[in-house]
Amino acid sequence: MTKDQKVVAIQEIKDLLQDAKVVYVADLEGLNAAKSSDFRRQAFKQNIKVKVVKNTLLQKAMEQIEGVDYSEMFQSFKGNSALMISETANAPAKLIQGFRKKEEKPALKSAFVQETFYVGDNNLDMLANIKSREEMIGEIIGLLQSPIQRVVSALQNKPETVEAKAKEAAPAVEETPTAEAPEAPAAESTDETPAAE
């Protein structure tokens, strides 16, 4: 690879990494051409960009990215490396997990997800269980809707309760004026008594 080709390759990697929030580096070594092609096809369907890179060029590109210090990942750059860029935090991990049900590879080398570094294949399950932005939003909406649904349900049942209480209270209100009625004649009889004198 000439110096100019290296410069171009580094720039391509930098373009992929610029503004990337989810960066995985995986080991695809051992996958034949058909399996590697299948892996890429599945990644494409899930909007995951996959690029096989040379470790030295990947490291140089990462060193030139401003705002993120990728140095924690460098120790994992040995052997064959594939750079995976995604918008969804757990998508590459789930893709690797799904592929590994039939194959030994790919293996996770390292990842940068939600401003945290994960080094080693032992982090794969944890990364696969990270909730995606869409899943989190769905859960938040569900939590917000739950109290609202209870309030709506209570309000829908409330008029029946109010009407029932009003009907129970109505006869009591009618009885009260009748109870006062006998007192009125007693007041009249006291007025008549002084007149008789």
Steps between C-alpha positions, in 0.01 A plus 500: 500500500648834395514802725223669300279191528555497876401867524181427302422192714551696824271776371228244414518359853492851648190580294330192645604584856413871485193558722462123558338422835518120465832346389577128512819322391448131430712207392364338183804277447403147408180593315516383139392729215137379503459539878676836498269615221197377696620689809537821297155451344337461844689804627382706202136404571543631856669825389837394639801608296774236488851566372795262526799712600868472575565544871774761456283711269200470734713612793641797304149604392371474858792706630399780262136513615438797726279473808542124563810325630478149355834391652328246732402300192849486343614198707232289327623582146669169417435274203211558262281798593163615374371843594125512567315831524134519603236744624352240735713413803423129516453419128860387424511288819170333411623439145820336629300293751256385233780407263683309773209262548634318194864616486791545739570848362458797489643589837477838667836669548385830644219754484424864573134533597324783685834663579630182668769258383457123505807285429474126447247248371374441856308832470287379208196393707502824697516704178218297342281583801556875481170659413487684172376857487171383346450237772567755775260751345236226475544410866483864609183554297353185655584624850352842427183351352440268794402772755304685233305183419421455870375859525288459185361173633420662835332793328293267285380314811457818709168626351328173593623531856394866526154420360459210742595721796266774377209254487575377851522855632186622321242321725680626809470857373124451436445361852668796668236759399221268619669466836498880532129523411369378839698776675308768311160421659662495843621852439148601398354359822738711708380806311139407569557458873580867569201599290273292721614687807 
